[in-house]
Amino acid sequence: MPLSFYRKLSKRPETFRSFTGLEVSEFDSLRSKIEQRYGEYERKRLSRRRRKREVGAGRPFKLSLDDRLLMLLFYYRTYVTSILLGFIFNLDQSNVLKDIPM
């Protein structure tokens, strides 16, 4: 399995800060707060009223939570296009737009 973008970038703290605006330790703290609430958020998201498919149906996210958070922060820091984000994070543009509604 290829090294995650987060793990790769976190080995270069100056570049990490430049791309995200956060120190690696600040990112880790933010991620742990998100992880605590993520299960509840996903349950709520997947049990919306007008859902056409059963919960659990569909493809899982291609990127880990770390990498999706990194992509979001990278977007907020640089305001690059979804096409460029897709290229950088090895995603189709449609997947970027699902992760980061623009």
N, C-alpha and C positions, 0 to 999 in steps of 0.2 A: 504494500500500500504506500503511495507517495506521502511524503512529509506534508503535514498540513501547512497552510499559508501562515497561520498564527505561529506555529512552532518554528518555522523557518525565519519569519520576520522578527520574532522575539529574541533571536540570537544576535540581532543587530539593533540594540536599544536606540541609537540615534536615529536610524532610519524608521524604526517603529514609531518614535515620537513625531517625526516629521510627517509620516503618513496618517497618523491617527490623532495627534494632539495630546496623547496620553503617554505616560511612562508605562512600562510593562506591568509594574506593580499596581498602578491605578486601573489598568485594563483588567487584571486578574480580580481585583476587588469588585469592579463593576460586573464582570462575568459571574462571580459567585452570587451576587445579589439577584441577577437575572435568573440564574439556575434555580434559586430557591422558589421563584414564582413561575417558572417556565411550565411546569407540569399543569398547574391550574390554568394558565393562559391557553395552553394547547387544548386542554379538555373543553374549555369554553369556546375556543375557536372551532373545534371539530364538532361541537354539539349545537351549532346554530340551527334555527328553525327551518330555514329553506334549504337545508342540505339535501342533495339529491342522492348521494352515495352513503353507504354505511361508514361509521367511524373506523378508521384504519384502512379504508380503501384509498387507492391512489398511490402515487410514488412518494417515497420519503424524500426529505431534503437531500440534495447531493453533498452539500457542505455541512460540516459540524457546526454546532452552536458557536464555537470560538471563531470559526472562519466567517460565519454569517455576521456576527457582531463586528469583526474586523472589517468586513466589506462595507457595512453600514457606516462605521466611523470613517473609513477611507473616503466614502462618498461624501459625507458631511464635511470633511476636511478639504476635499479637492473639487467637489461638484463636477466630476467627470461624467461622461455619458454612460448610459447603461450598456452600450456596445463595448466601450473600453473596459468597463468593469467585468463584463462577460469574458472578454479576452484575457484579462489579468487573472481572474479567478477560475478560468476554464469552465465557464457556464454559457449556456445559450442566453441571449438577451431576455427571452421570456422568463427564464428562471430568475434572473436578476430582478426583473420587475415584480415577481412574486415575493421575493425576499425584501425588496425595498420599493414600496409603492411611491412612484415619483409623480 
